[in-house]
Every structure is written in C-alpha cells, then in structure tokens.
Amino acid sequence: YRLREEFGHEQSIEEAIQKAVIGSGQASAISAIATGSAFFILTLSSFKGFSEFGLIAGVGILLVMLSIYAWCPALLMALERTGRGRARRVVGFIPLEEQKETGSERRIPRPKLLLTLATIVAIVLSSQAHRIGFNYSSRSLLPDRQESLMMRDEIDRRFSINAEPLAIFTPNLQEAKRIFDYFTPLDREKFDSFEQIISLFTFVPPKEQQEANSAILAEWGLELQELDRDHIPEEHLEHFDTLLKFTQLKPFDHGILPPVLIDQFKSLPEAKPENQGWLTYIYPSVDVFDGQQLLRFNEQAKVITLEDGTAYRSAGVGTLWAKLARIVIEDGLVLFMLTAGILLVILMVDLKRIRRTVVALLPLVIGLTSALGLMAIADWDLNFMNVVVFTILLGYGISHGVYLIHRFLEGASPYTAMRSVGAAVACSTLTSLAGWGALLTTNHAGLRSVGLLAVVGMSMALAVSFTIMPSLLQILHDRRVANRTDDEAEPAS
C-alpha cells in the first residue's frame, strides 16, 4: 500500500521501492519483531504444545519479514524489466492529488464526536471484563461426543466408580501391604477427595477377621452335621453339601486369589526387572475433569507419606492433567506479563516518547479489555487452551498501532494514513481472522475456543484502530497543522 503511494509520484521504480522500504520498513520490521517475540516467548512454556507452536509461528513470521525485504523488491524489479511501467500497473497507484497532507482537504469527520462515542462503547465493554469466567473443566478441551469419554461417563453412571484412578507402584507385596494398611480405614478428613483404595489386599480380609469368621463357620458346620440328610429334599442335597464345604474354609492369603484378579495389580511378565512390582489404586471421589477438584485430588495423592516417613509417589492420567493445568495457569500469567514487558520496551525504543507509545498501545489495550468484556457479556469462558491466545494477541494488537503511528509521524494526515496503512492493517487482520476463524468450524471444543478468542480479540483491536485511534490522531493532527501555521505566520508578521 505504501508502494502504491510512491508509484503516484513521478519517479523511477527503484526510487519508489527505496522510499517505500524506508518509509514503511521500520513499522513493518517493528510489527514483525513484536509479533514474532510474542510467539517466541511461548517457547519458554513447559508445555510442549505451546512451546513448539510458538517456535514454528515465530520462525514463520521472521521468514515472511525477510521475504518482504528481499524477495518482493526483486520480484517487482524483475517484473519491471519485462515491460516499462508493468510493475506500476500490477500494483496500482494512488494519484498525487489524493495524497495531500495539510489536513484541510480530506480529514476524519467529527473526530471528537467519534472519539467520544467509541470511548463510551469501549468503557461499557471494558467495565464487564472483570466478569469473565474461567472454565476449569477439561471437557472443554476435548472433541464433541468423544466415544471414549461417553463410555467413561456410562461406566460412572452404571457402577458409580471413577474410571481414572491414580496408581502407586511398590517393588514388592510387603510395601503394597503397608500402603494398604495405611489407608485402612480411610481418613476421610485428610483425604476428602478419595473415594476408595483398591489393592490386592482389598480381596484378602485381615487375619484376625478371617480367624473369627472361621470359628463361626466351624460352629455352623457342627450344627449342620447334626441334621438328618434324609429330611432334606433331594433337590436341595447338592446345595447342602456345598454349604458344608463352605463351613470347612480356613484363613487364606493372596496366593490363592484367581490369576485374572492378581494380574490387575501385578506388572507384566515381560517388564524389565527394575519395573517388576505391584500397584495400589487410588480412586477419586471428585470429578477429575474439573480442574480445581483435580488439582486438589492430585495434591493429596501425588505423595503418600507413611508414619515412618517412607514416601510413595502416585501416577496416572489425572497426574498428567493436573500438571498440564498447573503449567497453563502459572505459565499463562508469566508469559503474558513477560510479553507485555518486552513489547513495551520495543515500542519505547522505537517511538522514543511516552505519548507516542501510549497512542500506539490504544488498539491493543482497549481492544483486549473490550474483547474480555464482550466475552463476559456473551458468557464465553476462558479455559486451559485458549488462555495462551492472550500472549499472541499482544503481538497482533501492537502491529495495528505501530503502522498507524509511524505513518502519522511522517507527517501524513490521519485520513491519508488510514487510506494507505489502514487498508494494509485491515487486510492483514482479515487474512489472520480467516486463519483463526477456520478453527470455529472444527468439532474440537478446545480449538473452537482458541479461534473464538482470537477472532474476538483481533476484531476489537481492529475496531479500535478504525475508531478511537484515527479520531485521536485527527485531533493531534489539527493541533500540529495549527502550530505549523502559527510558526509560519510569525516571521511574516
């Protein structure tokens, strides 16, 4: 778009390209560096999904920036060599008479009224930002109607048992027995998120209880033997004999349990020697898909310390989900603040004045808070997946203000800046919206939430760029023109 302005002047293509690169190159570079930095900061996340995404996107943005400065000018020069004026006809141009920058010909209409109305809307939306909720349920990150999840819910409904227990590994049965004894009976106050502890010893009653039961069975056996078999109906004789056998049962240990039951707690035969052992399962009483309850359950179960100080660690799907939740919650805030700090430094170094930096930050700050307010009003929650978009939106939002403020500082009127740079910002944002908006069509709830937040955030930043920022720049431009006129009038007087 800047090149179209330069093509409107009577100059060679080399001069037009050189002036376009010098004029808009700094803004383009700052925008690319800012957006790339936002992505590269994601590489600091402990979650591989975020860090690798940030690396790929950040490298891609830098490669695009390099191609703009190297490949595009070379392509235009090659096109011009195929025919004089061909590059100008392909790219297009803005006539010179439409590029007047005195502020008296073409201007943003009623800038104060537009600024007032847009500011009121932004304040109303931003005032609702504090109501934004956070969905701690990991169900919001999963595909719709996932069959495995539906089966899990059906198991829970029919058998009232959670399908995602944590497991404690012990190398031998003696230690497994110690853990089982530690949880028998289960301390409901200390482990209020535990439903039950299942071990191989769950199926082996305590020795004292077995001996007491054996004595009772022996008494029953003596009483049954006193019965006259001739008085028992023939169809019940078989059951009578079975009952007599039961009265002869003696205390037992885990060794006589069915192999199919033992295998549920024993390591596989092909496991390495150091991995041979036994498992004790901890079943939660809470919904492990609720992030807050999952963190509480994992906090109570991750390390089990016996009375003698021996500690055992648990593991399972719940542990992974809890770790992911903690990473996202902790990394999300740290990465956001780090990105904001780096972008602020980049803008201060580039613009060198606080007022210019504040104006450049308007689309980002107002757009982001307005987006949060709009989401709160629409009852759209944040979650463990879309929270990372905030870091990315910082980079995108910065680019809007950088392009406009740089063009304005060159002396262009806000109308001219909006016609040239504004159109470029709009096209760039719309193409980005198309990419992020494609996520709204997926059946994956987590990806849809990412696309939704990105679309809302970028749209609000674009709206601020075309309302509040140009009206404010028009007011500043009017003052600039007035000061310029006064300075020219003083020597004449």
N, C-alpha and C positions, 0 to 999 in steps of 0.2 A: 504493500500500500504506500509506503514511503517512496518507493521507486516510481510509482505512478505520478506522484507529485513532481519528482525530479524530471521525469520524462515530459512534463508540461512546460519545462523551461527549454529554451533553445540552447542545447549543449550536447556534446557527444555522449555516446553510451558509456564510455569509460568514466567521464566526469559524473554522469548520473549515478552510476553504480558506486563510485567512490563517495559521493556526497550522501547517498542513501545508507551506506555502511557506516560512515562516520556519524551521521545524524541519528539513526535508529539502532546502530550496532551496540552502543553501550547499554541501552534499555533492554535490547534483546539478550545480551550477554548476562546482565544482572538478573533478568527474569529466568533465564535458563539455569543460572547458578543457584538462584533461590529455590526454584522448583526441584532441581537436582539435589540440593542439600537436604530438602525435606524428605526425599526418598532415601538418600544415603544414610540419614540418621536412623532410619528403620533397621539398618544393618546392625545396629547396636542392641537390638532386641534379642532376648534369649530364645524367643520363639522363631524357629527356622522359617515358618511360613511367612512371617513378616520380614525377617532379615533378608531372605533370598528375593522376595518380591521387591523390596527396596533397592537391592543391588541391581537387579535386572532393569527396573524402571529408571533408576538414576543413570546407569551407563547409557541407556537408550536416549535419554534426554540430552546428555553431553554429545553423543554421536550426531543427533539431529542438529545441535548447535554448530558443530564443526562443519556439517554438510551445508548449512546455510551460508557460512563464510567462505567455504572453499568450492563446493560443488555448484551451487546456484549461480554465482557470478561467472564461473567458467562456462556453464551451460548457456547463459544469456549471451556471452561473447561468441560462443560457437554458433548460436542461432543468428546473431547479427551478421556473421560472416557469410551466411547463406543468402543474405539479401539485405541491403541497407534499409533500416527502419523496421525490419521484421520484428525484432525484439520489442520495439515500442508498440507495434500493432498487437502483438500477442498479449503483452502485459497490460496494455491500456495506459491512459494518462489522464490527469486532471488539468483542465485548461488553466492557464496562468491567472486569468481574471477571477477564477473561483478560489484562489489561494491568498486573497488579501487578508492581512493580519492586523489591521488597525483597530479592529473592534467596532467600527462604525457601520460596516456593511452587513455582515452576517454574524448573528450572535445567538446565544441561548435565550429564548424568550422568557421573560418574567423569572429570572433566576432566584430572586428572593422568595417568591411565592412557591416555586418548585422546591426550593430547599426547605421551606417551612413544612409543606405538605409531606414530602418524603421523610423528613426528620420525625414528624409526628407518627407516621406509619412505622418507622424503624423503632421508635421508642416504645410504641404499643407492643410490637412483636418481641423486642428485646426484654421487656418487662416480664414476659412469660417464660423466659429462658430458664429461670430457677426451678420451674415445674417439670423440667424434662426428667423422665424416669430412666432407670437402668434395669433392663431385663436380665436377671441373673440366671434364667433358665437356659440350659444348654440345648434345649429342644429348639430354640430359636435359631440355632446354627445348623440344623440338620435338614435334609431334603424332606419335602412333604410326603406323607404317607409312606415312610420308610418301613419296609416289611419287617426287618429285624426289630425295630422299635415297637411296631404293632404287636409282634409276638411277645416281646418283653412285657408290655402292658397287659396282655392277655394272661401271661403267667402270674403276674402280680395280682390280677383281678381274681383268678381262679384259686390260687394257692396262698395268697396273702404273704408272699415272700419276695424279697428283692432279688433281682437276677444279677446284680453286680456287687458281689461281696469282695472284700479285701482278704488277702491271704498272708499268713505268717509262716515263713519257712524255718524248719528246725532240722538239723542233720540226723537226729535220732528220735526214737519214741520217748525216751526219758525226758527230753526237753519239751516235747509236744505235750506230755502229761503234766509237766509243771505249768505250762501256759493254760492248759485246760483247768487245772486246779485253781489257778489264779483267778479265773473268770467264773468259778463255781462257788457260791452263787454270784450272778452278775450284779455288780454295783450300779444300780440304775441312776443314782445321783451323779456319780463320777463319769459314767459312760451313758449319758442320756440319749445319745444318737445311735446306740447299739440296739439291735433287735434281739439277736441271739448269737452264740458262739457254737459253731459246729466243728467237731473234731472226731477222730476215730474213736475216742473215748466217750463220745456222746452216746454211743451204742453199747457201751460196757458200763453197767451200773457199778457204783462203789462196792468194794469188797464187803464192807460191813452190811450194806443193804442186801447184797446177794446172800450172805450167810443167814441173815434174818429171814429172807424170803425162802431160802432152802429149808430152814427149820419148820416154817409154816407149811410148806409143801409136803414135808415128811409126815407131819401130823395129819394132813388131809389124806395122804396115801394110806396111813394106818386105818383111818376111818373108812376109806373106800374098800379096803381089803376085807373089812368085816361084812360088807354087803354080799348077799347071796346072788350069784350070777344068774341063777335060774329065775329070779324075779325080775330080771332086766329084759325088756322086749328085745327080740332078736335084731331088729333094725337099729338098735342103739348099742349093741355089743361092741361094734368097731370103735365107736366114739368113747366108750367106757375104757377100752384098752389104751386108747390114745391118752386119755386123761390120766390113767395110771402111770404111763411113761413120763408125763409132764411132772408128776409128783416126785419122780426119781432124779430130776435135773439137779446138777451140782453147780457151784460157782464156776464161772468161766472167765477167760481173758480175751483180748483182741485176736488171739491166734486162731480162734475157731469161727471168726466172722466170715461171711461169704466173700470170696475174692472180688466179686463185682463191687462190693462195698469198700473193701480195702483199697482197691485201685483208685477210688475217688480222692484219696488222701496221700497216696504213695507216688513217688516220682516214677517216670517211665523206666523200664529196664535198660533202654539204650542210652539213658542220660549219663553224662560223664561222672566219674566217681565223686568229684567235688560237688556235683549237683544232686547227688542222691540224698533223699530226705523225705520229710513229711510236712503236710500243710494243715494249718488250722484256719478256718474261715470265720471272718467277722461280717455278719450281715447287718446292714444299716436299718434303722427304723425310720429314717428320713428319706425324702425324695432326692436321689443323687443327681437329678437333672436340675435341681435348684442350686445355683452356685453358692449362695450363702450357707445353706444347710450342708452342702457338700464340703465346703471349707471347714465347717465345724466338725463334721464327721471325720474328715481326714486329719484334723488337728488332734483329735482324741485317739485316733487309731494308728497314726504314722509311726509312733514309737511306743512300745509297750514295755514298761519297766517293772520287773518283779520286785518282791520285797527285799531280796538280797542285792539289788542293783543291776542285775542282768537285764540288758535291753535287747529287744527284738523289733525289727522293722517290718512293716506290712507293705504290700504292693498289690496293684490291681488297676483296673480301668479307672476306678474312682480316684486313685492317686494321680494318674496322668491328667485327668480332667481338673483336679484341684490345682495341680502345678500350673497347668495352662491358664486357669482362671487367675491365679496369683500373679503370673507373669504379665498377663494383659492388664490387670488392674494397676500393678506397680510400674511396668514399663510404659503404659499409655500416658500417664501423667508426666513421668520423667522425660520421655521423648518429646511430648508436646511442649514442655517448658524449654527444653534444650533447643528445639527447632525454632521456637519463638525468639529465643535469645540470639541465636545465630542470624536469623533473618533481620532482626532489629539492627545488629551490628553491620550487616551487609548494606542495609539502607542508609545508615548513618554515614558509613564510609563513602557511599555513592553520592548521596544528596547533600551531605555536609552540614545541613541545618535541621534543627528540630522541627520547625514549622513545615518544611517540605516533607520531612519523614512522616509527620502526623497526617498530612493530606494524603500521602501515598498509602498510608495504612487504613484509610477510611473504608475502602471496599472490603478489606479483609475483616477488620474488627466488627463493623456494623453488619456486614453480610453474615458473619459467623454467628453473632448473637441473635440476629433476626432469624436465621435458619433454626437455631435451637428453640426459639420462641414459637416458630411455626410448627415444629415437630411436637412441641408440648401441647399446643392447641389441638393438633390433629391426633394426639395420643399415640405418637410413634416413639418408641423407646430406643435408647442406645443398648448395645449388647457387647459381648466379648469380641465380636468380629468387626463390627462397623466403627468401633471406637478408634481404630487405627486411622480412619479416614480423616480425622481432625488434623493429624500431622501433615497429610497430603494437601488438605485444603489450605493450610498456611502457605504452601508454595504456590498453589494456583491463585489464591487471593492476592498475593503480593504482586504477581505479574500484571494484574489489571491496573493497579495504581502506578506502578513503575512506568509503564508505557505512556500513560496519560500525563504524568507529571514531567517526564523528560521532554515530551513534545511541547508542553506548555512552557517549560523553562527555555526552550529555544526561541521563544517569542511568539509562537503561534497562538491564535485566539482559541478559546475552548471549542468553538464551532469547527474550526479547521482541524483541531486535534481529534475531535470526535469523528469527523468525517474520514480522516485518514487512519489514525491509530485506533480510534474507537471501533471502526469497522473491522480492523485486524483483530482486536481483542474479542469482538463479538464472534467472528468466525472461528477463532481459536477455541473460545469457550464452547461454542455449539458443537464443534467436532469432538471436543473432550466429553461433552454431555452425551453425545451419541454413543461413545465407547462405554462410559459408565452406565448410561441408561439401558444398554443392552442387558445388563445384569438384572434388570427388573423383570425380564421375560423368563428367567430361569425358575425351576421349581425348588431350588435350594433357598430356604428361608434366610440363611446367613448371608449369602451372596446378594439376595434381593435387598436386604437391609443396608449392605455396603453401597449398592447402586443408588438406593433411595437417599441416603445421607449425602453422597457425593453430588447427586443431581440437585437436591435442595440447597446445599451449601454453595455450589458454584452458581446456581441461578440467582440466589440472593446477592452474591458478590457482584454478579453482572448487573443486577438491577441497581445496586448502589453506584456502580461505575457509570451508569447512564442517567442517574437522577441527582443524587446528593453531590457527587464529585464534580460533574460538569457545571452545576449551578454554583457551587462554591468557587470553582476556578473562574467562572464568568465574573463573579463579584470581585475576585482578586485581579482579574484582567482589566476590569473597568477602572480600578484604582491605579493599575500600572499605566494604563493609557492616559489617565488624568494627570498622574505625576509626570509622565513624559511630556505632555502638553505644557504643563506649568514650567518645566525646565527649559523648554524651547522658547517660551514666551518671555522669560526673564531677560536673556541677552537682548532680545529685540526691544524691550521697553527701555 
